[in-house]
Amino acid sequence: MKASTYSYQLQPEKVRSEFLRLLPISLFVVAFGAAFGLAAVQKGLEPLQAILMSFTVFAGASQFAAVDMWGSEVSLIPLIAVVFAINSRHLLMGASLYPMLRDMSPGRRYGLLLFLTDANWAVSAQDYQNGKRNLEVILGGGLAIWIAWLIGTWLGVYFGGLLQDPQSLGLDMVLGCFLLAMALGGNKSPRTLVAWTVAAVSSLAAWKWLPPNTHVIVGAIAGGAIGFFWLENKHGEEDVATEEGPST
């Protein structure tokens, strides 16, 4: 029974290939890691503290937000609220991977999600829409991005003056363009297009009229609500199971 319940096994060779697959996108992560390292030390964090934060938290934008609120006296509740708002998208990202994650033991499932980022989630979600199960990109791609973030933080802590403003080079657009390419390469059913539109409009409205960072939650919930109430048949999932063969 256990073998049939937890049938998904990560393939080491595919993990390595997915690591290499996301290396190009991880290069821009180095630049933003450097910007974070510089911002952290300017706010009073010790170099080791900044590096340990990137090592243990690995949360990109929310680390910038936390550092921005850092000071001699830190308001804990607002800090938690802002970080949760920025990272709340991971709740739906993880849920969208559940059809694959349920085939793994809980320990491996939650361990794998520690490496979940926008980039490797987008690749895995697109592959699943195209009939392929690919959790290897979560681990392999996540490792590539995590290592790049650590290297960037270290560079920023000790050589931050070399790259103080990555936005001036247009590097802030790299991930957005990558995610857009993944979306355009995936399923374009009416259901998906409507979900995109509702999420985009809701996010823009929240960005303009609601408190900072709430647009992340509003857009995710609005788009997710479309998927929840506008159901589709399970043919795609059955195709994936058929393609991989019966579990043992």
C-alpha positions as a Markdown table, in Angstrom:
| # | Residue | x | y | z |
|---|---|---|---|---|
| 1 | Met | 0.0 | 0.0 | 0.0 |
| 2 | Lys | 2.8 | 2.4 | 0.9 |
| 3 | Ala | 4.5 | 1.9 | -2.5 |
| 4 | Ser | 1.3 | 2.6 | -4.4 |
| 5 | Thr | 0.5 | 5.7 | -2.3 |
| 6 | Tyr | 3.9 | 7.3 | -2.6 |
| 7 | Ser | 4.9 | 6.4 | -6.1 |
| 8 | Tyr | 6.8 | 9.5 | -7.3 |
| 9 | Gln | 10.5 | 9.0 | -7.1 |
| 10 | Leu | 12.9 | 11.9 | -7.9 |
| 11 | Gln | 15.4 | 10.9 | -10.7 |
| 12 | Pro | 18.9 | 12.2 | -9.8 |
| 13 | Glu | 19.9 | 12.6 | -13.5 |
| 14 | Lys | 16.9 | 14.7 | -14.1 |
| 15 | Val | 17.5 | 16.8 | -11.0 |
| 16 | Arg | 21.0 | 17.6 | -12.4 |
| 17 | Ser | 19.6 | 18.5 | -15.8 |
| 18 | Glu | 17.0 | 20.8 | -14.2 |
| 19 | Phe | 19.8 | 22.4 | -12.1 |
| 20 | Leu | 21.6 | 23.3 | -15.4 |
| 21 | Arg | 18.3 | 24.3 | -17.0 |
| 22 | Leu | 17.7 | 27.1 | -14.5 |
| 23 | Leu | 21.3 | 28.2 | -14.2 |
| 24 | Pro | 20.8 | 31.1 | -16.8 |
| 25 | Ile | 17.9 | 32.6 | -14.9 |
| 26 | Ser | 19.9 | 32.2 | -11.6 |
| 27 | Leu | 22.5 | 34.7 | -12.9 |
| 28 | Phe | 20.2 | 37.6 | -12.4 |
| 29 | Val | 19.5 | 36.3 | -8.9 |
| 30 | Val | 23.1 | 36.9 | -8.1 |
| 31 | Ala | 22.7 | 40.5 | -8.9 |
| 32 | Phe | 19.7 | 40.9 | -6.6 |
| 33 | Gly | 21.4 | 38.9 | -3.9 |
| 34 | Ala | 24.2 | 41.4 | -4.0 |
| 35 | Ala | 21.7 | 44.2 | -3.7 |
| 36 | Phe | 20.2 | 42.5 | -0.7 |
| 37 | Gly | 23.6 | 41.9 | 1.0 |
| 38 | Leu | 24.5 | 45.6 | 0.5 |
| 39 | Ala | 21.1 | 46.7 | 1.9 |
| 40 | Ala | 21.4 | 44.4 | 4.9 |
| 41 | Val | 24.8 | 45.7 | 6.0 |
| 42 | Gln | 23.7 | 49.3 | 5.5 |
| 43 | Lys | 20.8 | 48.6 | 7.8 |
| 44 | Gly | 23.2 | 47.4 | 10.5 |
| 45 | Leu | 23.2 | 43.6 | 10.1 |
| 46 | Glu | 26.5 | 41.9 | 10.5 |
| 47 | Pro | 27.9 | 40.2 | 7.3 |
| 48 | Leu | 27.4 | 36.7 | 8.9 |
| 49 | Gln | 23.8 | 37.6 | 9.9 |
| 50 | Ala | 22.9 | 38.7 | 6.3 |
| 51 | Ile | 24.4 | 35.5 | 4.8 |
| 52 | Leu | 22.6 | 33.3 | 7.4 |
| 53 | Met | 19.4 | 35.1 | 6.7 |
| 54 | Ser | 19.7 | 34.2 | 3.0 |
| 55 | Phe | 20.7 | 30.7 | 3.9 |
| 56 | Thr | 17.8 | 30.0 | 6.2 |
| 57 | Val | 15.0 | 32.2 | 4.8 |
| 58 | Phe | 15.6 | 32.2 | 1.1 |
| 59 | Ala | 12.7 | 34.5 | 0.4 |
| 60 | Gly | 13.9 | 37.2 | -2.0 |
| 61 | Ala | 11.5 | 40.1 | -1.9 |
| 62 | Ser | 10.3 | 39.5 | 1.7 |
| 63 | Gln | 14.0 | 39.7 | 2.9 |
| 64 | Phe | 14.2 | 43.1 | 1.3 |
| 65 | Ala | 11.0 | 44.1 | 3.1 |
| 66 | Ala | 12.2 | 42.8 | 6.4 |
| 67 | Val | 15.5 | 44.6 | 6.1 |
| 68 | Asp | 13.7 | 47.8 | 5.1 |
| 69 | Met | 11.8 | 47.6 | 8.4 |
| 70 | Trp | 14.9 | 46.8 | 10.4 |
| 71 | Gly | 16.2 | 49.1 | 13.1 |
| 72 | Ser | 17.2 | 49.4 | 16.7 |
| 73 | Glu | 13.5 | 48.6 | 17.6 |
| 74 | Val | 11.7 | 46.2 | 15.3 |
| 75 | Ser | 7.9 | 46.1 | 15.3 |
| 76 | Leu | 7.4 | 42.3 | 15.1 |
| 77 | Ile | 3.7 | 42.1 | 14.2 |
| 78 | Pro | 3.9 | 44.5 | 11.2 |
| 79 | Leu | 7.0 | 42.7 | 10.1 |
| 80 | Ile | 5.3 | 39.3 | 10.2 |
| 81 | Ala | 2.3 | 40.7 | 8.3 |
| 82 | Val | 4.3 | 42.2 | 5.5 |
| 83 | Val | 6.4 | 39.0 | 5.0 |
| 84 | Phe | 3.3 | 36.9 | 5.0 |
| 85 | Ala | 1.6 | 39.1 | 2.5 |
| 86 | Ile | 4.6 | 38.9 | 0.1 |
| 87 | Asn | 5.0 | 35.2 | 0.5 |
| 88 | Ser | 1.3 | 34.3 | 0.5 |
| 89 | Arg | 1.5 | 33.3 | -3.1 |
| 90 | His | 3.4 | 30.2 | -2.1 |
| 91 | Leu | 0.2 | 28.8 | -0.5 |
| 92 | Leu | -1.4 | 28.6 | -3.9 |
| 93 | Met | 1.8 | 27.7 | -5.7 |
| 94 | Gly | 2.2 | 24.7 | -3.4 |
| 95 | Ala | -1.5 | 23.8 | -3.7 |
| 96 | Ser | -1.3 | 23.8 | -7.5 |
| 97 | Leu | 1.5 | 21.2 | -7.3 |
| 98 | Tyr | -0.5 | 18.9 | -5.0 |
| 99 | Pro | -1.5 | 16.4 | -7.8 |
| 100 | Met | 2.2 | 15.5 | -8.0 |
| 101 | Leu | 3.1 | 16.1 | -4.4 |
| 102 | Arg | 0.5 | 13.7 | -3.1 |
| 103 | Asp | 2.5 | 10.9 | -4.6 |
| 104 | Met | 5.4 | 11.6 | -2.3 |
| 105 | Ser | 5.8 | 10.9 | 1.4 |
| 106 | Pro | 5.1 | 13.9 | 3.7 |
| 107 | Gly | 8.7 | 14.3 | 4.7 |
| 108 | Arg | 9.9 | 14.5 | 1.1 |
| 109 | Arg | 7.0 | 16.6 | 0.1 |
| 110 | Tyr | 7.6 | 19.4 | 2.6 |
| 111 | Gly | 11.3 | 19.1 | 2.2 |
| 112 | Leu | 11.0 | 19.7 | -1.5 |
| 113 | Leu | 8.8 | 22.7 | -1.0 |
| 114 | Leu | 11.6 | 24.4 | 0.9 |
| 115 | Phe | 13.2 | 25.0 | -2.6 |
| 116 | Leu | 10.0 | 26.4 | -4.2 |
| 117 | Thr | 10.5 | 29.7 | -6.0 |
| 118 | Asp | 8.5 | 31.5 | -8.7 |
| 119 | Ala | 10.8 | 30.3 | -11.4 |
| 120 | Asn | 11.0 | 26.6 | -10.8 |
| 121 | Trp | 7.2 | 26.5 | -9.9 |
| 122 | Ala | 6.5 | 28.1 | -13.3 |
| 123 | Val | 8.5 | 25.5 | -15.1 |
| 124 | Ser | 6.9 | 22.6 | -13.2 |
| 125 | Ala | 3.4 | 24.0 | -13.6 |
| 126 | Gln | 3.9 | 24.4 | -17.4 |
| 127 | Asp | 5.3 | 20.9 | -17.7 |
| 128 | Tyr | 2.3 | 19.5 | -15.9 |
| 129 | Gln | -0.1 | 21.4 | -18.1 |
| 130 | Asn | 1.7 | 19.8 | -21.1 |
| 131 | Gly | 1.2 | 16.3 | -19.7 |
| 132 | Lys | 4.6 | 15.8 | -17.9 |
| 133 | Arg | 5.3 | 15.4 | -14.2 |
| 134 | Asn | 8.3 | 17.3 | -13.2 |
| 135 | Leu | 9.1 | 17.8 | -9.5 |
| 136 | Glu | 12.9 | 17.5 | -10.3 |
| 137 | Val | 12.9 | 21.1 | -11.4 |
| 138 | Ile | 11.7 | 22.2 | -7.9 |
| 139 | Leu | 14.8 | 20.6 | -6.3 |
| 140 | Gly | 17.3 | 21.0 | -9.1 |
| 141 | Gly | 16.2 | 24.5 | -10.2 |
| 142 | Gly | 15.6 | 25.6 | -6.6 |
| 143 | Leu | 19.2 | 24.6 | -5.7 |
| 144 | Ala | 20.6 | 26.6 | -8.6 |
| 145 | Ile | 18.6 | 29.7 | -7.5 |
| 146 | Trp | 19.4 | 29.2 | -3.8 |
| 147 | Ile | 23.1 | 28.9 | -4.4 |
| 148 | Ala | 23.0 | 32.0 | -6.7 |
| 149 | Trp | 21.1 | 33.9 | -3.9 |
| 150 | Leu | 23.8 | 33.0 | -1.4 |
| 151 | Ile | 26.6 | 33.9 | -3.7 |
| 152 | Gly | 25.0 | 37.2 | -4.5 |
| 153 | Thr | 24.4 | 38.0 | -0.8 |
| 154 | Trp | 28.1 | 37.2 | 0.0 |
| 155 | Leu | 29.2 | 39.5 | -2.9 |
| 156 | Gly | 26.9 | 42.3 | -1.7 |
| 157 | Val | 28.1 | 42.0 | 1.9 |
| 158 | Tyr | 31.7 | 42.4 | 0.9 |
| 159 | Phe | 31.7 | 44.0 | -2.5 |
| 160 | Gly | 28.3 | 45.7 | -2.6 |
| 161 | Gly | 29.5 | 48.9 | -4.1 |
| 162 | Leu | 30.0 | 47.2 | -7.4 |
| 163 | Leu | 26.3 | 46.8 | -8.0 |
| 164 | Gln | 24.1 | 49.0 | -5.9 |
| 165 | Asp | 21.2 | 49.4 | -8.3 |
| 166 | Pro | 20.5 | 46.3 | -10.4 |
| 167 | Gln | 17.2 | 47.9 | -11.5 |
| 168 | Ser | 19.2 | 50.4 | -13.5 |
| 169 | Leu | 20.4 | 47.6 | -15.7 |
| 170 | Gly | 16.9 | 46.2 | -16.2 |
| 171 | Leu | 17.6 | 43.1 | -14.1 |
| 172 | Asp | 14.3 | 43.5 | -12.3 |
| 173 | Met | 12.5 | 42.6 | -15.5 |
| 174 | Val | 14.3 | 39.3 | -16.1 |
| 175 | Leu | 12.1 | 37.2 | -13.8 |
| 176 | Gly | 8.9 | 38.9 | -15.0 |
| 177 | Cys | 9.8 | 38.1 | -18.6 |
| 178 | Phe | 10.7 | 34.5 | -17.7 |
| 179 | Leu | 7.4 | 34.0 | -15.9 |
| 180 | Leu | 5.4 | 35.5 | -18.8 |
| 181 | Ala | 7.2 | 33.2 | -21.3 |
| 182 | Met | 6.3 | 30.2 | -19.1 |
| 183 | Ala | 2.6 | 31.4 | -18.9 |
| 184 | Leu | 2.4 | 31.9 | -22.7 |
| 185 | Gly | 3.9 | 28.5 | -23.3 |
| 186 | Gly | 1.4 | 26.7 | -21.1 |
| 187 | Asn | -2.3 | 26.0 | -21.4 |
| 188 | Lys | -4.4 | 28.8 | -23.1 |
| 189 | Ser | -7.9 | 27.4 | -22.5 |
| 190 | Pro | -10.7 | 30.0 | -21.9 |
| 191 | Arg | -10.6 | 29.0 | -18.2 |
| 192 | Thr | -6.9 | 29.8 | -17.9 |
| 193 | Leu | -7.2 | 33.1 | -19.8 |
| 194 | Val | -10.1 | 34.3 | -17.7 |
| 195 | Ala | -8.1 | 33.4 | -14.5 |
| 196 | Trp | -5.1 | 35.4 | -15.8 |
| 197 | Thr | -7.3 | 38.4 | -16.6 |
| 198 | Val | -9.2 | 38.4 | -13.3 |
| 199 | Ala | -6.0 | 38.0 | -11.3 |
| 200 | Ala | -4.3 | 40.8 | -13.2 |
| 201 | Val | -7.1 | 43.3 | -12.9 |
| 202 | Ser | -7.6 | 42.4 | -9.2 |
| 203 | Ser | -3.9 | 42.8 | -8.5 |
| 204 | Leu | -3.7 | 46.2 | -10.2 |
| 205 | Ala | -6.8 | 47.4 | -8.4 |
| 206 | Ala | -5.4 | 46.3 | -5.0 |
| 207 | Trp | -2.0 | 47.8 | -5.8 |
| 208 | Lys | -3.7 | 51.2 | -6.5 |
| 209 | Trp | -6.2 | 51.3 | -3.7 |
| 210 | Leu | -5.2 | 48.8 | -0.9 |
| 211 | Pro | -2.3 | 48.7 | 1.5 |
| 212 | Pro | 1.2 | 47.8 | 0.2 |
| 213 | Asn | 1.8 | 44.1 | -0.8 |
| 214 | Thr | -1.9 | 43.1 | -0.5 |
| 215 | His | -2.1 | 43.0 | -4.3 |
| 216 | Val | -0.1 | 39.7 | -4.1 |
| 217 | Ile | -2.9 | 38.1 | -1.9 |
| 218 | Val | -5.8 | 39.7 | -3.8 |
| 219 | Gly | -4.5 | 38.6 | -7.2 |
| 220 | Ala | -3.8 | 35.1 | -6.1 |
| 221 | Ile | -7.2 | 34.6 | -4.4 |
| 222 | Ala | -9.1 | 36.1 | -7.4 |
| 223 | Gly | -7.3 | 34.0 | -10.0 |
| 224 | Gly | -7.6 | 30.9 | -7.7 |
| 225 | Ala | -11.3 | 31.5 | -7.3 |
| 226 | Ile | -11.8 | 31.2 | -11.0 |
| 227 | Gly | -10.0 | 27.8 | -11.0 |
| 228 | Phe | -12.0 | 26.7 | -8.0 |
| 229 | Phe | -15.5 | 27.5 | -9.3 |
| 230 | Trp | -14.8 | 26.9 | -13.0 |
| 231 | Leu | -14.0 | 23.2 | -12.9 |
| 232 | Glu | -12.7 | 21.2 | -15.8 |
| 233 | Asn | -12.5 | 17.5 | -16.5 |
| 234 | Lys | -9.6 | 15.4 | -15.2 |
| 235 | His | -8.5 | 14.2 | -18.7 |
| 236 | Gly | -5.2 | 16.0 | -18.5 |
| 237 | Glu | -4.3 | 14.3 | -15.2 |
| 238 | Glu | -5.4 | 11.0 | -16.5 |
| 239 | Asp | -3.1 | 11.4 | -19.5 |
| 240 | Val | -0.2 | 12.1 | -17.2 |
| 241 | Ala | -0.9 | 8.9 | -15.2 |
| 242 | Thr | -1.3 | 6.9 | -18.4 |
| 243 | Glu | 2.0 | 8.3 | -19.8 |
| 244 | Glu | 4.0 | 7.3 | -16.7 |
| 245 | Gly | 2.3 | 3.9 | -16.4 |
| 246 | Pro | 0.6 | 2.3 | -13.4 |
| 247 | Ser | 2.2 | 2.8 | -10.0 |
| 248 | Thr | 3.5 | -0.2 | -8.1 |
